[in-house]
C-alpha cells in the first residue's frame, strides 16, 4: 500500500508538471473597433492609449479600427465570440438605443460587458470667445432677459452631446420655465470639425465637443475669428478649477448636481466565453497599476479609472437606468429645430 505522504508527493509532481492553460490572446491578432471615424477625438485617443497597454499585457498584436458607430455596433453583433474582435466605446453604446437612433437589438443585454478602461470628464459646450454670456447659467439669464432671443446648440443625435443638451434643457425648463427653454434651438452637428465650422460660419451659437479638442482655440493669442471659450463642462477636469462645470453652476440631473463623465468600456459579442473576459480583466488590472498608463491618460485630461467586468456591468446598467429617467422628461429634440 502506498502511504499518504507518497501519494501527496505524486500529486504535487503531477500538478507541477501539468501544462498551464493556454492564454487566449498571446500571439493573436486582435481587432478593436470604435464608434467613431475620427482619429482626433476622445474615442480614438482613449482606445489608442488602452491598446498600447493591452498589447503589452495580453502579449497580442492589436489595432484600433475607427469604423464609426453603425459599423462598430453591427460588427459586435456579427463577429465570432472568440475575443479577437471587440469594441472600446463610451456611453453612446446605450444612449443610441435610449434615444431611438438604434434598435433594441443593440441593447447592452445583447453584448458581453468587459472591463471599464477609462473615463473622460471633458465633454463640453463651447461658444465664440466674444459671445454675450460667459457660461450656460449666464446664457439662461440672457435668454430670460429678452424673449425674442434664441440660441442655436449644435449636437449629434443619439450621442453624449444629445444628453448634454437634454440635461440643460430640462434644468432650464424647471428653473426658468418652458418658454425660456424653448428659446433654445437644436442644430444637427457631426464631427468636431463640422461643428467648429458651423460655429465659425455663424450657423450655430454653441457647439458640443471635448475639452481637449477645443483647448487650442481657447489659448491666448488665437485669431479672434477662431477663439473659443468653454461655457459648460459636464464634469470636473483635473487641474482646471476655473471651468464652468454643470454641477458647480447649479445645473441638476434628477434633482442632484449634474456631473457626467464618459465611461469607456470593452464590449464583446454575445456568447464570448468567461475565460476571454477574465484575461481582459487581468490585463486591465495590470494596466491600471502601471504609472505610465496613468500618466498617458492624464496628459490627455482623461482618467485612468478602470473597473473589472462584473463591476463595470453593474455600473453601466445603473447609469443607463438613471439617464433613462432623465430622458423621460425631455422633449423631442427635433421639435426644437
C-alpha positions in Angstrom: 0.0 0.0 0.0 1.2 3.5 -0.8 1.4 5.8 2.2 -0.3 9.2 2.3 3.0 11.1 2.0 4.0 9.2 -1.1 0.6 9.9 -2.8 0.8 13.6 -1.9 4.2 13.8 -3.4 3.0 12.2 -6.7 0.0 14.7 -6.8 2.3 17.7 -6.3 4.6 16.3 -9.1 1.7 15.9 -11.5 0.3 19.3 -10.8 3.7 21.0 -11.2 4.3 19.2 -14.5 0.9 19.8 -15.9 0.9 22.3 -18.8 -0.5 25.7 -18.0 -3.8 26.7 -19.5 -3.2 28.2 -22.9 -3.6 32.0 -23.0 -6.5 33.3 -25.2 -4.7 36.3 -26.5 -0.9 35.6 -26.5 0.4 35.8 -30.1 -3.0 36.5 -31.6 -4.1 39.3 -33.9 -6.9 41.4 -32.4 -9.2 44.0 -34.0 -10.5 46.8 -31.7 -13.4 48.7 -33.3 -14.5 52.1 -32.1 -17.7 54.0 -32.8 -16.0 57.0 -34.4 -14.3 57.6 -37.8 -12.2 60.4 -36.4 -8.7 59.9 -35.1 -8.6 63.2 -33.3 -11.4 62.7 -30.8 -11.5 61.1 -27.4 -12.9 57.8 -28.7 -9.8 57.2 -30.7 -7.4 58.7 -28.2 -8.6 56.6 -25.3 -8.7 53.4 -27.4 -5.2 54.1 -28.8 -3.7 54.5 -25.3 -5.5 51.5 -24.0 -4.5 49.4 -27.0 -0.8 50.0 -26.3 -1.1 48.6 -22.8 -3.4 45.7 -23.9 -0.7 44.7 -26.4 1.8 44.7 -23.6 -0.2 42.7 -21.0 -2.1 40.4 -23.4 1.0 39.8 -25.5 -1.0 40.2 -28.6 -0.9 42.2 -31.8 -3.9 44.5 -31.9 -5.1 47.5 -33.9 -7.7 50.2 -33.3 -10.1 50.4 -36.2 -12.2 53.7 -36.3 -15.2 52.5 -38.3 -18.0 54.6 -36.8 -20.9 53.8 -34.6 -23.1 52.0 -37.1 -20.3 49.7 -38.3 -18.9 49.1 -34.8 -22.3 48.1 -33.4 -23.0 45.8 -36.3 -19.6 44.3 -36.0 -20.1 43.4 -32.4 -23.4 41.7 -33.3 -21.9 39.6 -36.0 -18.3 38.9 -35.0 -17.2 35.5 -33.7 -17.4 35.4 -29.9 -13.8 34.4 -29.6 -12.4 37.7 -28.2 -10.4 38.5 -31.3 -12.8 41.4 -32.2 -14.2 43.7 -29.5 -15.3 47.4 -29.2 -14.0 50.1 -26.9 -16.6 52.9 -26.8 -18.3 55.3 -24.5 -21.9 55.9 -23.3 -23.2 56.3 -26.8 -23.3 52.5 -26.8 -26.5 52.6 -24.7 -27.6 56.2 -25.4 -28.1 55.4 -29.1 -30.8 52.9 -28.1 -32.3 55.1 -25.4 -32.6 58.0 -28.0 -34.1 55.7 -30.6 -31.2 56.0 -33.0 -30.6 52.3 -32.8 -33.0 49.4 -32.3 -33.3 47.1 -29.2 -31.1 44.5 -30.9 -28.2 46.8 -29.9 -29.2 46.8 -26.2 -26.4 46.1 -23.6 -28.1 42.8 -22.9 -27.1 41.7 -26.4 -23.4 42.2 -25.7 -20.9 40.9 -23.2 -19.7 43.7 -20.9 -16.0 43.8 -20.4 -13.9 45.9 -18.1 -14.0 49.7 -17.9 -10.8 51.1 -19.3 -11.0 54.8 -18.5 -13.1 57.9 -18.3 -13.3 61.3 -19.9 -14.7 64.1 -17.8 -14.3 66.7 -20.5 -17.5 66.6 -22.6 -18.5 70.2 -23.0 -20.2 73.1 -24.8 -18.2 75.9 -26.2 -19.0 79.3 -27.8 -17.2 82.1 -29.5 -15.0 84.0 -27.2 -17.0 87.2 -27.7 -20.4 85.6 -27.1 -22.6 87.8 -24.8 -22.6 85.2 -22.0 -19.7 83.6 -20.1 -21.3 80.2 -19.3 -24.6 78.2 -19.6 -26.0 79.7 -16.4 -25.4 83.3 -17.7 -26.9 82.1 -21.1 -30.1 81.2 -19.3 -30.3 84.7 -17.8 -29.5 86.2 -21.2 -32.4 84.3 -22.7 -34.8 85.2 -19.9 -34.0 88.9 -20.3 -35.4 89.0 -23.8 -38.0 86.6 -25.1 -37.0 87.4 -28.7 -33.6 85.9 -28.3 -32.7 82.4 -29.4 -29.6 80.3 -29.1 -28.6 77.5 -31.5 -26.8 74.5 -30.0 -25.1 72.1 -32.3 -25.2 68.4 -31.2 -25.3 64.9 -32.6 -28.5 62.8 -32.3 -28.2 59.8 -30.0 -24.9 60.8 -28.5 -23.4 62.2 -25.4 -23.9 65.7 -26.9 -27.6 64.9 -27.2 -27.7 64.0 -23.5 -25.8 67.2 -22.6 -28.5 69.2 -24.5 -31.3 67.3 -22.7 -29.9 67.8 -19.2 -29.5 71.5 -19.8 -33.0 71.8 -21.4 -34.7 70.0 -18.5 -32.9 72.1 -15.9 -33.7 75.3 -17.9 -37.4 74.4 -18.1 -37.6 73.5 -14.4 -35.7 76.7 -13.3 -36.7 79.3 -15.8 -39.9 78.0 -17.4 -40.8 76.2 -20.6 -40.8 79.5 -22.6 -37.2 80.2 -21.9 -36.2 76.6 -22.5 -37.9 76.7 -25.9 -35.8 79.7 -26.9 -33.0 77.1 -27.4 -32.8 75.7 -30.9 -31.2 72.4 -31.9 -28.8 72.3 -34.8 -27.7 68.9 -36.2 -23.9 68.5 -35.9 -21.4 65.9 -36.9 -17.7 65.6 -36.2 -15.9 68.1 -34.1 -14.5 69.7 -37.2 -18.0 70.0 -38.7 -19.4 71.7 -35.5 -16.4 74.1 -35.3 -17.1 75.1 -38.9 -20.8 75.6 -38.0 -19.8 78.0 -35.2 -17.3 79.9 -37.3 -19.8 80.2 -40.2 -22.4 81.6 -37.7 -24.7 78.6 -38.3 -24.6 77.7 -34.6 -24.0 79.7 -31.4 -22.9 76.9 -29.0 -21.3 73.6 -30.0 -20.6 70.4 -28.2 -17.3 68.7 -28.2 -14.4 67.6 -26.0 -12.3 69.7 -23.7 -9.0 68.6 -25.3 -10.3 69.1 -28.8 -11.3 72.7 -28.1 -8.3 73.6 -25.9 -6.1 75.0 -28.7 -8.8 77.5 -29.6 -9.1 78.8 -26.0 -5.4 79.8 -25.7 -4.3 83.4 -25.6 -3.3 84.8 -28.9 -5.7 82.7 -31.0 -7.1 84.6 -34.0 -10.3 86.4 -33.0 -12.3 84.6 -35.7 -11.4 81.2 -34.2 -11.2 81.9 -30.5 -13.5 79.9 -28.2 -14.5 79.8 -24.6 -15.9 76.9 -22.6 -19.5 77.6 -21.4 -20.3 74.3 -19.9 -18.2 71.2 -18.9 -20.1 68.1 -17.9 -17.6 67.0 -15.2 -14.6 68.3 -13.3 -11.4 68.4 -15.4 -8.3 67.8 -13.1 -6.3 70.9 -12.6 -8.9 73.3 -14.1 -11.0 74.6 -11.2 -11.7 77.7 -13.3 -14.0 75.9 -15.7 -17.8 76.2 -15.7 -18.9 72.7 -14.6 -22.5 71.7 -14.9 -23.0 70.7 -11.3 -20.9 73.6 -9.9 -23.2 76.0 -11.8 -26.3 74.6 -10.2 -27.4 72.5 -13.3 -29.1 69.4 -12.0 -30.0 65.9 -13.2 -32.8 64.1 -11.4 -32.7 66.7 -8.7 -29.0 66.3 -8.0 -26.0 68.3 -9.2 -25.2 67.1 -12.7 -21.8 65.6 -13.2 -21.2 63.2 -16.2 -18.0 61.6 -17.4 -17.9 59.4 -20.5 -17.2 55.9 -19.4 -15.2 53.8 -21.9 -15.8 50.0 -21.6 -14.8 47.0 -23.6 -17.8 45.4 -25.3 -17.7 41.9 -26.8 -20.0 39.8 -29.0 -22.8 37.9 -27.2 -21.6 34.4 -26.2 -18.0 35.4 -25.6 -16.6 32.8 -23.1 -15.8 33.8 -19.5 -12.1 32.9 -19.9 -11.8 35.6 -22.6 -13.3 38.3 -20.3 -11.1 37.0 -17.4 -7.9 37.6 -19.4 -9.1 41.1 -20.3 -9.9 41.8 -16.6 -6.4 40.7 -15.6 -4.7 42.8 -18.3 -6.7 45.9 -17.4 -5.9 45.4 -13.7 -2.2 45.5 -14.7 -2.8 48.5 -16.9 -4.5 50.3 -14.1 -1.5 49.7 -11.8 1.0 50.9 -14.4 2.1 54.5 -13.6 2.9 55.2 -17.2 -0.7 54.4 -18.2 -2.0 56.8 -15.6 0.4 59.4 -16.9 -0.5 58.9 -20.5 -4.2 59.3 -19.7 -3.7 62.3 -17.5 -1.7 64.1 -20.3 -4.9 63.9 -22.3 -7.0 65.1 -19.3 -8.6 61.6 -19.2 -8.9 59.5 -16.0 -7.3 56.0 -15.8 -10.2 54.8 -13.6 -10.9 51.1 -14.5 -13.3 48.6 -13.3 -13.3 44.8 -13.7 -16.1 43.4 -15.9 -18.5 42.4 -13.2 -18.4 45.8 -11.5 -18.4 47.6 -14.9 -21.6 45.8 -15.9 -23.4 46.8 -12.7 -22.1 50.3 -13.1 -23.1 50.9 -16.7 -26.6 49.3 -16.2 -27.2 51.6 -13.2 -26.0 54.6 -15.2 -28.3 53.7 -18.1 -31.3 53.4 -15.7 -30.6 56.9 -14.2 -30.3 58.5 -17.6 -33.4 56.8 -18.9 -35.4 58.5 -16.2 -34.0 61.9 -17.1 -34.8 61.4 -20.8 -38.5 60.6 -19.9 -38.8 64.4 -19.0 -37.1 65.6 -22.2 -38.8 67.0 -25.4 -38.4 65.5 -28.8 -35.2 67.4 -29.7 -36.2 67.7 -33.3 -39.2 69.8 -32.2 -36.6 72.5 -31.2 -35.0 72.7 -34.7 
